[in-house]
Amino acid sequence: MTENTNIDNANGEFENPLVWSLFEVLQESKQVWKVHTLSTHLMEKGLLNHLDENPEKDLFKRNFLIMNALYQLQSELYPEQWLQVESMNILLFQVSKTTEAECVIDKTHPLREYYLDWSNYQANEDEVKRLLNEFWSSYRRYLGGNSIKTMDRHQALKLFGLSESATSKEIRRQWRKLGMKHHPDRETGDANTFRIMCEAWNILR
């Protein structure tokens, strides 16, 4: 695998490709999910692989990546949609007047803090990048379409509406914003535009 996962050196954050995979799954099915059923579903779709030869570490790493992605997605969708994140009770639904009082992100919740802290993944930096790269490559194949081979960094930045001096943090923030806007499961989404944005992100990472 080629190394293609960007790291924000300021806070050690990794871009987790499972965010988009989980968004699609939760949009497609309104059922209540559990972490292990999500893991099985993602593996069946070829978007999540075994991550460690040790069965216990493999289970931990897969669960960590899913929970990390869920908490990221919860922030991205709020307040338009609410993603309930409990290991045995994961559900995405529209926020209404009757539910808005209950739909509040607790940024100090111990589990949220734990799963958003990449140092808890218990793998060295190179291994984390390798594992996440596998997810990203699988997701690009899942999207389909032809690669945009003529795009360079300058064109990708222009597509993102950023200057050449944009920082990695600014690029990541814009990618999340554009990804949510153009994702085909959103009202404003378009599958081809989203694929192009993915290719631009692949260059800018």
N, C-alpha and C positions, 0 to 999 in steps of 0.2 A: 504494500500500500504506500502511496505517496503521502507525505505529511502535508495536510492542508487545513488543520484546525487552528484558528487564530486564538491567541491568548492576550488578555488585557494585563500587561505587566503591573499596572497600578493596583489591581485588586485580585489578580489570579483567577479571573473568571474565564470559563470556556464556553464556546458557543455549542449548545447541545442540539443536534439535528432532530432529536426525538420530539422536540416541541411541535414541529409541523406534522409529523406522523401522528402524534396523539391528537392534535387538533382535528385532523381528518377522521380519525376513528370516532372521536366523541361527537363530531357533527353528523356522521353517518348513522350512528346508533344512539338513541336516547336512553339506553338501558343504564342501570347502575353497574359500574365496573369495580373490580377489585384489582390490586396491583398484580397479582399472579395471573388473572385472566387477561389483563392488558398485555402482560409479558408474553403469554402464550399466543395471543392474537398477533402481536408485532412480529414474533418469530415465524409464525405461519406465513406472514406477508413478506418475509425475507428482510425486514427492517431492523431486526435485533438478532444478534448471534450470541453464541456462548462466548464468554469473556475471560474465563479462567479455567485452567485444568482442574483446580480444586473446586468441587461442587459447591461448597459453602461460600467460597469467595465469588464464584460465578453468580450464584443467586443474589448475593449482596450487591454486586456491581450492577446487575441488571435492575434490581429494585431501586438502587440509588439513582441511576440515570433516569428512570421513569419518574420518580418522585421529584427529582430536580427539574425535569421538564414540566411536570404538572404545576409546580409552584411558579415557574417562569410564565407559563401560559395563563395561569390565574391572574397575574398582574397585567399581562398584555390584553386580556379580554375585558377586564373590569373597567368601568361599571356597566358596559353594555350587556355583557353576559356574566354569569356567575359560574365558576368552576369550583365545585365542592371537592376539596382534597382531603380525604381520609383514606387510609390504606385499604379499608374494606368497604368504602362507600364513596365512590368517585362518580360524579354526575355533573353534566353541563346543562344549564338552562338559562332562559331569559330572565333578567331581573324585572320584577313587577312591584307594584306598590305594596302588595301583601308580603313580599319576600325581601325588599330592599333593606329593612332594618336588620335582618339576619345576615345579609351579604356584606360583610365588612372584613377586609384583609387585616389579619393580625400579624404585623411584621415582626413582632417579638415572640411569636409562638416558637417554642423550642424545636419542634420538628422542622418547621420552615427554615429556621436559622441553620439547623444541622444539614439539611439536604441542599441548601444553597451555598454551603461552604465546601468548595472542591477539595480542601485539604482532608476532608473526611472520606474521600473516595478510596484512600489507602492504596494508592498506586503512584509510582513516580510520574513525573510530568510527561516523559516520552511515551509511556504506556497509555496514559490518559488520551494523549493526542492520537495515538495509533487506533485506539478503540473508537473514539469519536469519529475519526476519519472513515472507519468502516461503515458507521451509520450514515455519514454524509454521502458516501459513494453509493450505498444502497438506495438512499432516498432519491438521488439524482436519476438512477436507473428506473426507479419506481415512477418518477414524473414522466419519463419518456421524452420523445422529441429529439431533434438533432442538436448537438452542441454548437454554441456560437463561437466558432474558432477564431473569428476575425476581431473579436473584442479585446482591447488591451486595457491597461490600468486607467489610462486617461479617459477612455470612453466609458469605462465602468463607473468612475467617479462622476462623470458628467450625467450618466443615467441616474445616479443616486442624488444628483443635485448638490454635489460637494466639490470643494476646491482641492487642488493638489496638496494643500497643507492640512487636510483633514486628518485627525488623529484616529487611532484604531477604535477608541471608545465612541467617537462621533460616527464612524463608519458602521459600527455594530448597532448603535442606536437607530440610525437611518434604515439599516437592513430590517430590523424588527418592525419599524413603522411601515415600510413599504411592503414587507412580507404580509403583514396583517391586512393591509389595504387591498392588495392584489390577489390574495389567496383565493382560489376558485370557489371555496365554500363560503366566502363572504358575499354580501350583496354587491359590493363594489369590485368584486374579484374578476379576474380573467386568467384562464389557465396558461395561455401563451405568454402574457405579460409576466405572470408569476415565474414561469420557467426562465425567462430572460433575466429577471431580477436574481434568480438563484445562480445563474451563470456569472452575473456581475459580482455577486457576493463571493463566489468561488475564486474569482480573480483577486478580489480585494482582501480576502482573509489573510 
